[in-house]
Amino acid sequence: MKRKPVIIGVTGGSGSGKTSVTKSICDKFSDKTILVIEQDYYYKDQSHLPFEERLKTNYDHPLAFDNDLLIEHLHDLLDNKSINKPVYDYKLHTRSNKTIFVEPKDVIIIEGILILDDQRLLNLMDIKVFVDTDPDLRMIRRLRRDIKERGRSLDSVIEQYLTEVRPSHLQFIEPTKRYADIIIPEGGENHVAIDLMASKIENILSKKHENNK
């Protein structure tokens, strides 16, 4: 009987280095071992709203996410079923018609700013990681990303940070740190923490393999 996947949650504020941590962990294993599920692929479909209304979406608020679909997909993966992961269109501010076919793997990493905010997600995780990075570094990283990758203006990024990102971080994201099993300062640059995470994953996989013999 095929063993159930190990689920690891990697969270932290916007620009904290979650993606770097996730990539560093993945690099320690083969492509067949780890599957990454990004929470920001699961923003709610807004095709029923006028475009002007979509522009008002606060993407750092818990209500922006379709956690029901995310949890449904995680249960499917835990049952060793494949899923069609949604794709979000940031230019149209709604879910794309495209999906990504995904098959289950031994380890599933859920990455996102608010994955520890939902008790149902917490209950599915074997390990919960919070990437803790100074606010000024997170702001600079977000600034670079939004201008370079999303075509945003400097003023719009700063306005969004002050009115949405920072308040949401303080109200919703930072408090979830108390649920973390592991806190990693400075993201992907913390090589000691990455190595410890990889060793922990190897240990869990080994025990699961022994229990399923």
N, C-alpha and C positions, 0 to 999 in steps of 0.2 A: 504494500500500500504506500502511495506517495505521501511523504510527510508534508505537513502544512508549512507554508512560508513563515519566516521570521519577519515581523513588521517593526521598523524603526522610524520614529518620528524625528525630523530635524527642523527646528524652528528658530525664530529670532526676528528682530526687527528688520524692516526693509533696508537692504544694503549691509546687513550684518556679516555676510559671507556664508550664508546657508548653502548656496550653490557650490561654492568652493569646497566646503566641508564634504558635501555629498559627493562631488567629483573625486576628491582625494580618497574617500572611502571606496568608491567604485573602482578606482585605479588599483586597489590592493587585491581585487578579485577579477575573475574572468567575466566576460560579457554575459555568459550564461547563468551567472550566479545572482546578480543584483538587478532589480527593476526599480526605476525611479518614477514615482507618481507625484506630479507637481500640483499643489492645491490651486495655484492660479490658472490651471487649465479648467478648473471647475467653477469659474465665475458663472453666475446665473445667466440664462438666456434672456436677452432684453429686446428681442426682435418685435415684440408687441408694443414697444414704446417708441414715440417719436425720437428722432436723433437728438434733438435738443434736450430731451429728458435724460437720455442715456449719458450725455456729457456731465450730468450732475452726480453720477455714481461715485460714491466713496469706496474705492477698492481696498481700503484698509479697515473696513467695518465688517463684522461677522455676517451681517445680513447680505453682503455682496456674494457670498459663496453658496453653491448648491451642494451642501454637505450630504444631503439625502442621496444624491446620485453618487457622490464620492464613496460613501459608506456602502452603498449597494455594490459598487464595483469592487471594493476591497473584500467584501464577503464572497463575491464570485471568485476572485483571485485566491482567497483562502480555501475555497472548494476546488481549486485547480481548474477553474474555467477561464477562458480568455474573455477580454472585454474590448469595447471600442471606446477608447479614451477621447473625450471631447477636445476641441481646439477652440481657443478664444481669439477673436479678431479685435485687436486693440484699436484699429483705425475706425471700425464700425461700432465699437463698444457693445458688441454682442457676440454670442456664440456662433462660430463658423459652421457651415454645412459639412465641413470635413471632419473626419475622425481618424484616430490612429489605432490600428489593431495591436493589441498587447496580449502577450501570453504570460502566464504565471512563472515566477522564478523562485529560487530558494529564499531569497531575501528581498523584501519590498521596503524601499525608503520612501516615506511620505514627507515631502518638503513643502513648507509654507508658513506664512506669518501667523496663522491662527489655528493650526492643527491641534494645539493643546487647549483650545477654548471650548471644544465640544467633547462632552463626557463620553459620547459614543465612540469617538475616535480614540480617546485616551484608553478606553477599555480594550481596543484592538492591538495596542502597541506593546511590544516586548521591551523596547528601550526608548526612552524619551530624552532627546538632546536639545538644549537651548544654546544657541550661538550668541555670545554676549560681547558686543562691540560698542565702543564709545560713540555717542550720538553724532559728534562732528564727522567722524569717518563714515558713518552710515549716510549722513546727508551728502557728503562729497560723492560717494559712490552712486547714490541715487541720481544726483545731479548729472553726472557723466553719462549714466545709462539712459536716462530719459531724453537728454539732448541728442546723444549719438544714435541710439537705437530706435527711439520713438518720435524723433523729430519735434520735440517740445522746445519751447522758448525758455530762456533762463528765468524770466519773470513768472511764467506759468508754473514752473517746477517749484520755485520758492513759495509762491502763493499756495499751491497744493500742500506743500510740506507744512506750512504754518497753520493752515485751516483744517487739514484732514489727517495727514500722515503722523505728525507729532502728537496731536490730541488722541488719535486712535491707538498709537503705540503706548502712551501712558495709561489709557483707560482699559485696553483690551489685551495687548501683547505682553507688555512687561509683567503684569500680574501672573501670567501663565508660567513664568520661570519657576514658581514654587512646585510645579508638577514635574519638573525635569529630573531625570535620574543623573544626568551628566550635564555640566555647564562648561562650554568651551569658549574661553576668551580669545578674541582676535581671529576667529574663523579659521580658514584654511591654512593660515601661517603657523598654527599651533600643531606642529608635526608630532609632538609627544602624544597629544590627545587623539590625533588621527590614528596613530599606531596602536594606542590602547583600545580604541573603538574597533579596529580591525581584529585585534586579538580576541576581544569579547565576542564579536560575530563568529569568528572561527570556533570558539569554544561552544557557543550555542548550537551551531550547526553540527558540531561533533556529537554533542549530547543528544540532539534530536535524531541523528543518524543511528546512534547506539540504541535509543529507545524504540526505534522502528525496525530493528533487526528481528 
